[in-house]
Amino acid sequence: MATTTIKARRQLSDLFKEGTEVRFGRDPKTNKPYGKVGPFIDSMGNRAACPENEVAVFVRPPDPLQRDMAMREANAKRARALVKAKRDEESEEHLTILAFLADMGDETLVDYVVLGDVAKRRAEAEREVLSLEEWKEMDAYQDAMRQFEGMSDEAREGRCSGPRSTARTT
């Protein structure tokens, strides 16, 4: 079962990289729907014809414009749902959020919150460092970043747990 899941995930991953044919149909014995991911090649190495009881669709990854439009639409819907959830505690959105949070353990919840802010905090830290006079030369900054990224987590924590910088921000 696990191998089948991994295989399906790889096929899905390949689908979003280059595009492929997907076929849908119903099993004649059980009448349950199914889907298959291509490529569908016959014994001669050519594209196999789609049987009459299946529907074939070619799916390809979105181009950058389509992806940007989809992201904007999704972010707008997410924002509307969050506003509705905050205003109306009886709304479906509010209950969905509560159910999502209730399924998380304390440790998972902390990780979820912390991971959401990592990129933002890192960008703020980089801006603060770049504002210092000693980091005006970009090569020195890049060398220091390479050294930092090459350090183990324990070494990073040891360096970061010392006294805070007294540098002024502008």
C-alpha positions as CSV (number, residue, x, y, z in Angstrom):
1,M,0.0,0.0,0.0
2,A,2.8,2.5,1.0
3,T,4.6,1.7,-2.3
4,T,1.5,2.5,-4.3
5,T,1.1,5.8,-2.5
6,I,4.7,6.7,-3.1
7,K,4.3,5.8,-6.8
8,A,1.2,7.9,-7.1
9,R,2.9,10.9,-5.5
10,R,5.8,10.6,-7.9
11,Q,3.4,10.5,-10.8
12,L,1.5,13.5,-9.5
13,S,4.8,15.3,-8.9
14,D,5.9,14.6,-12.5
15,L,2.5,15.8,-13.7
16,F,3.1,19.2,-12.2
17,K,6.6,19.5,-13.7
18,E,5.9,18.7,-17.3
19,G,2.2,17.8,-17.9
20,T,0.7,14.5,-18.9
21,E,-2.5,12.7,-19.9
22,V,-4.9,11.7,-17.2
23,R,-7.8,9.3,-17.9
24,F,-11.0,9.0,-15.8
25,G,-13.7,6.3,-16.0
26,R,-15.9,3.9,-14.0
27,D,-15.1,0.3,-13.3
28,P,-17.7,-1.8,-15.1
29,K,-17.9,-4.4,-12.3
30,T,-18.2,-2.1,-9.3
31,N,-19.3,1.2,-11.0
32,K,-16.8,3.0,-8.9
33,P,-14.9,6.0,-10.4
34,Y,-11.2,5.7,-11.0
35,G,-8.4,7.7,-12.5
36,K,-5.1,6.8,-14.2
37,V,-2.1,9.0,-14.9
38,G,-0.2,8.5,-18.2
39,P,1.8,8.3,-20.3
40,F,-0.3,5.7,-22.1
41,I,1.9,4.0,-24.7
42,D,1.0,1.0,-26.8
43,S,3.3,-2.0,-27.7
44,M,4.6,0.0,-30.8
45,G,5.7,2.9,-28.7
46,N,2.9,5.2,-29.8
47,R,0.2,7.0,-27.8
48,A,-2.5,4.4,-26.9
49,A,-6.0,5.3,-27.9
50,C,-8.4,6.2,-25.1
51,P,-11.1,3.5,-24.6
52,E,-14.7,4.5,-25.0
53,N,-15.5,4.1,-21.3
54,E,-12.8,6.6,-20.3
55,V,-12.3,10.4,-20.7
56,A,-8.8,11.6,-21.4
57,V,-7.6,15.0,-20.3
58,F,-4.1,16.5,-20.8
59,V,-3.0,18.4,-17.7
60,R,0.0,20.7,-17.7
61,P,1.5,22.9,-15.1
62,P,0.2,26.5,-15.0
63,D,2.3,29.2,-16.6
64,P,3.6,32.0,-14.3
65,L,0.6,34.3,-15.1
66,Q,-2.0,31.6,-14.4
67,R,-0.1,30.6,-11.1
68,D,-0.1,34.3,-10.0
69,M,-3.8,34.7,-10.8
70,A,-4.6,31.5,-8.9
71,M,-2.5,32.6,-5.9
72,R,-4.2,36.0,-5.8
73,E,-7.7,34.5,-5.9
74,A,-6.8,31.9,-3.2
75,N,-5.4,34.6,-1.0
76,A,-8.5,36.7,-1.4
77,K,-10.7,33.8,-0.5
78,R,-8.6,32.9,2.5
79,A,-8.7,36.5,3.7
80,R,-12.5,36.6,3.3
81,A,-12.8,33.3,5.2
82,L,-10.6,34.6,8.1
83,V,-12.5,37.9,8.4
84,K,-15.8,35.9,8.5
85,A,-14.4,33.5,11.1
86,K,-13.3,36.4,13.3
87,R,-16.6,38.2,13.1
88,D,-19.0,35.3,13.4
89,E,-18.1,32.5,15.9
90,E,-21.0,30.5,14.6
91,S,-19.8,30.5,11.0
92,E,-18.6,27.5,9.2
93,E,-15.2,29.0,8.7
94,H,-14.8,29.6,12.5
95,L,-15.8,26.0,13.2
96,T,-13.4,24.7,10.5
97,I,-10.5,26.6,12.1
98,L,-11.4,25.3,15.5
99,A,-11.6,21.7,14.2
100,F,-8.2,22.1,12.5
101,L,-6.6,23.4,15.7
102,A,-8.2,20.8,17.9
103,D,-6.6,18.0,15.8
104,M,-3.1,19.4,16.4
105,G,-1.0,18.5,19.4
106,D,0.7,21.2,21.4
107,E,4.1,20.5,19.9
108,T,2.6,20.5,16.3
109,L,0.7,23.7,17.0
110,V,3.9,25.5,18.2
111,D,5.8,24.2,15.2
112,Y,3.0,25.4,12.9
113,V,3.1,28.9,14.4
114,V,6.9,29.2,14.5
115,L,7.4,28.0,10.9
116,G,4.9,30.6,9.6
117,D,7.1,33.4,10.8
118,V,10.6,32.0,10.0
119,A,10.9,33.6,6.5
120,K,9.6,37.0,7.8
121,R,12.0,37.0,10.8
122,R,14.9,36.0,8.7
123,A,14.3,38.8,6.2
124,E,14.0,41.3,9.1
125,A,17.3,40.0,10.6
126,E,19.0,40.3,7.2
127,R,17.8,43.9,6.8
128,E,19.0,44.8,10.3
129,V,22.4,43.3,9.7
130,L,22.7,45.0,6.3
131,S,22.0,48.3,7.9
132,L,25.2,48.1,10.0
133,E,28.3,49.9,8.7
134,E,30.5,46.8,8.9
135,W,28.2,44.9,6.4
136,K,28.1,47.6,3.7
137,E,30.4,45.4,1.7
138,M,28.2,42.6,0.3
139,D,31.0,40.1,-0.1
140,A,31.6,40.0,3.6
141,Y,27.9,39.5,4.2
142,Q,27.7,36.6,1.7
143,D,30.8,35.0,3.3
144,A,29.2,35.3,6.8
145,M,25.9,33.8,5.5
146,R,27.7,30.8,4.0
147,Q,29.5,30.2,7.3
148,F,26.3,30.5,9.2
149,E,24.3,28.2,6.9
150,G,27.2,25.6,7.1
151,M,27.1,25.6,11.0
152,S,25.3,22.9,12.9
153,D,22.0,23.8,14.7
154,E,23.7,23.5,18.1
155,A,26.5,25.9,17.1
156,R,23.9,28.4,15.8
157,E,21.9,28.2,19.0
158,G,25.1,28.7,21.0
159,R,26.0,31.8,19.1
160,C,22.5,33.2,19.1
161,S,21.8,32.7,22.8
162,G,24.4,35.2,23.9
163,P,23.7,38.9,24.7
164,R,21.6,40.8,22.2
165,S,23.2,43.2,19.8
166,T,23.3,46.8,20.8
167,A,23.3,47.9,17.2
168,R,21.1,50.8,16.2
169,T,18.6,50.3,13.4
170,T,18.0,53.1,11.0
